[in-house]
Amino acid sequence: MRSVERDLAGRTALVTGAGSGIGRACARRLAEAGAHVIVADLRGDAAEKVAAEVGGIAVAVDLAEPGFLEGIRDQVPGTPAGEDVRLSVDIIVNNAGFQHVAPIEEFPPEVFAKILRVMVEAPFKLVRAAMPYMKEGGWGRVVNISSVHGMRASPYKAAYVTAKHALEGLSKVIALEGGAYGVTSTCVCPAYVRTPLVENQIVAQAETHGIEPDEVVERIMLQPAAIKRLIEPDEVAEMVAYLCAPQGSFITGVSIPIDGGWSAR
Ligand SMILES: NC(=O)c1ccc[n+]([C@@H]2O[C@H](COP(=O)([O-])OP(=O)(O)OC[C@H]3O[C@@H](n4cnc5c(N)ncnc54)[C@H](O)[C@@H]3O)[C@@H](O)[C@H]2O)c1
């Protein structure tokens, strides 16, 4: 059995979108390192399942809703009351997200706005709420699950690429403001990760192109990558755990690609 340092014992970690894919892997890995994990997800049933697995708390929350912070506060014991919501968490993994693919001229403005709300505004509001607690404790970790699309663009993904680039900017500002208080902020930038989201795309694209699923991965999805395989969610979670661990304490304000050479071009 692999041995894992329990260096996050006593820390509380809030992971958004933790009911599935990368978020679930992060929740598991941070719990393995000793953190008490708040599993936040739109899908309450999925959040419950993961929370039970990691001995954490499930929070059903829609990050697109204006009052979502109150919803989190009300379900997390020990967070202070008050109108300007504050959260007592040491680690935030901003992970929740979704994709919409369409040419700009057909891209629904309301979907564009929602992607920015969930993937930029919600991370800002969460960090804003937790920053006083992190600063006071002299320790904090913000890990933003960005993407190769935080560094590069692809056609038909206007909102997603815009949101990830914005998240990169936010992460750097948090790093600058948090540095003197032991608070770090980083982006992790994966290429295609083997999650339900991507696996469904593989099936759909194989049918559309009339080719085998393996060919979709190699010829279409991973065309720009040097290593032609999908990344596993656990590989992303391992990086997140490293950034939260004592070894990660000097890594801040940067973005770490896990992309099999995609961005080397
Ligand atoms: N899968 C990939 O290839 C890939 C690559 C790079 C970056 N990412 C990023 O990783 C993150 C996680 O993606 P994933 O592949 O694990 O996807 P996923 O669909 O498996 O999981 C995303 C989770 O976010 C939740 N969510 C979506 N909207 C929400 C909302 N409004 N409020 C609360 N929760 C919400 C979903 O319910 C879901 O459980 C996303 O930010 C995504 O952009 C994914």
The ligand as a Gaussian input file, in Angstrom:
#p B3LYP/6-31G(d) Opt

LIG

0 1
 N      -12.163000      16.692000     -17.836000
 C      -11.236000      17.395000     -18.462000
 O      -10.711000      16.992000     -19.485000
 C      -10.792000      18.718000     -17.893000
 C       -9.630000      19.298000     -18.417000
 C       -9.178000      20.509000     -17.909000
 C       -9.886000      21.130000     -16.897000
 N      -11.004000      20.546000     -16.419000
 C      -11.724000      21.261000     -15.353000
 O      -11.844000      20.445000     -14.223000
 C      -13.015000      20.788000     -13.502000
 C      -13.807000      19.534000     -13.199000
 O      -14.168000      18.896000     -14.407000
 P      -14.510000      17.338000     -14.534000
 O      -13.996000      16.886000     -15.831000
 O      -14.152000      16.641000     -13.296000
 O      -16.092000      17.443000     -14.739000
 P      -17.300000      16.643000     -14.126000
 O      -18.478000      16.999000     -14.974000
 O      -16.951000      15.198000     -13.944000
 O      -17.458000      17.314000     -12.671000
 C      -17.843000      18.652000     -12.512000
 C      -18.698000      18.767000     -11.270000
 O      -19.050000      20.146000     -11.102000
 C      -20.384000      20.197000     -10.683000
 N      -20.999000      21.483000     -11.037000
 C      -21.253000      21.944000     -12.292000
 N      -21.911000      23.102000     -12.221000
 C      -22.058000      23.390000     -10.893000
 C      -22.674000      24.440000     -10.185000
 N      -23.345000      25.417000     -10.813000
 N      -22.641000      24.431000      -8.843000
 C      -22.029000      23.429000      -8.179000
 N      -21.440000      22.380000      -8.798000
 C      -21.462000      22.363000     -10.143000
 C      -21.068000      19.042000     -11.400000
 O      -22.287000      18.660000     -10.767000
 C      -20.001000      17.970000     -11.365000
 O      -20.146000      17.088000     -10.262000
 C      -13.763000      21.813000     -14.350000
 O      -13.494000      23.119000     -13.882000
 C      -13.165000      21.634000     -15.719000
 O      -13.205000      22.798000     -16.479000
 C      -11.480000      19.357000     -16.879000

